[in-house]
Amino acid sequence: MSDSREPTPSYAIRLDKAEFTFCAAHFITYAGDVCEPLHGHNYRVAVEAEGPLDENSYVLDFIATRDSLAAITRGLDHRMLLPTEHPLIRVEETTGPLGGAEMVVTFRDRRWVFPHSDCVLLPLANTTAELLACWIGEQLLAALAQRGEPTPARLVIEVDECDGQVGFCRLEGL
């Protein structure tokens, strides 16, 4: 007995380009109350979008997706990534002794001060690769919508923080 069903195609695109890299500093907390030292990564971002084809036979336009993602990663490049939703990390803007805007960050008995212009405030509980991937994905969806691009059915964002140490976020049911 043969199966007469026709295969159903599904479509996806993947972008993984050198221009989706950014260098940034951060620290995370773990085990409830342990805060790791300030350090940096050479992050690399990749994205995969799945969904139906539009009138141009695209899931998403490669160029619009590339340009939008590159703009997001450029905004993170050479910055200090600060979580604003962490229950124990306080991030406050102040005026420094020379009159410039500064970010004062505290965690228990630790304190850091950064020029405001060097910081990206992220509405995250922690600046892990997984949560960065989710934030980048949300920013990408908003940027694509602003360009009039269709919403994919599924978006997978990868943030590689250390040559093979990758956090993923899958945004589904879009």
VENNOR-V701556 format. One record per backbone hydrogen bond with DSSP energy under -1.0 kcal/mol. CO is the residue of the C=O (numbers start at 1). NH is the residue of the N-H. E is the energy in kcal/mol with one decimal. If there is no record, write none. Layout:
CO_NH_E ; CO_NH_E
//
This chain:
11_51_-1.9 ; 13_49_-2.2 ; 15_47_-2.5 ; 17_20_-2.0 ; 20_45_-2.0 ; 22_43_-2.4 ; 23_78_-3.5 ; 24_41_-2.3 ; 25_81_-2.8 ; 26_39_-2.3 ; 28_36_-2.5 ; 30_34_-2.3 ; 31_33_-1.4 ; 34_30_-2.3 ; 39_26_-2.9 ; 41_24_-1.8 ; 43_22_-1.9 ; 44_160_-3.1 ; 46_158_-2.8 ; 47_15_-2.9 ; 48_156_-3.1 ; 49_13_-2.3 ; 50_153_-1.7 ; 50_154_-1.9 ; 54_57_-2.1 ; 58_54_-2.7 ; 61_65_-2.4 ; 62_66_-3.0 ; 63_67_-2.8 ; 64_68_-2.0 ; 65_69_-2.5 ; 66_70_-2.5 ; 67_71_-1.9 ; 68_72_-1.7 ; 69_73_-2.5 ; 70_74_-2.4 ; 71_75_-1.5 ; 79_25_-2.4 ; 80_120_-2.7 ; 82_122_-3.2 ; 90_106_-2.2 ; 92_104_-3.3 ; 94_102_-3.1 ; 96_99_-2.0 ; 100_96_-3.7 ; 101_116_-2.5 ; 102_94_-2.8 ; 103_114_-2.3 ; 104_92_-2.5 ; 105_112_-2.7 ; 106_90_-2.6 ; 107_110_-2.7 ; 110_107_-1.9 ; 112_105_-2.7 ; 114_103_-3.2 ; 115_118_-1.8 ; 116_119_-1.9 ; 118_80_-3.0 ; 120_82_-2.7 ; 122_84_-2.9 ; 122_124_-2.8 ; 124_85_-2.6 ; 128_132_-2.5 ; 129_133_-2.3 ; 130_134_-1.9 ; 131_135_-2.4 ; 132_136_-2.8 ; 133_137_-2.4 ; 134_138_-2.4 ; 135_139_-2.4 ; 136_140_-2.6 ; 137_141_-2.5 ; 138_142_-2.0 ; 139_143_-2.4 ; 140_144_-2.7 ; 141_145_-2.3 ; 142_146_-2.0 ; 143_147_-1.2 ; 144_149_-2.7 ; 145_148_-1.3 ; 153_174_-1.6 ; 154_50_-2.8 ; 155_171_-3.4 ; 156_48_-2.6 ; 157_169_-1.9 ; 158_46_-1.8 ; 159_167_-2.7 ; 160_44_-2.1 ; 165_161_-2.6 ; 167_159_-2.9 ; 169_157_-2.6 ; 171_155_-2.7
//
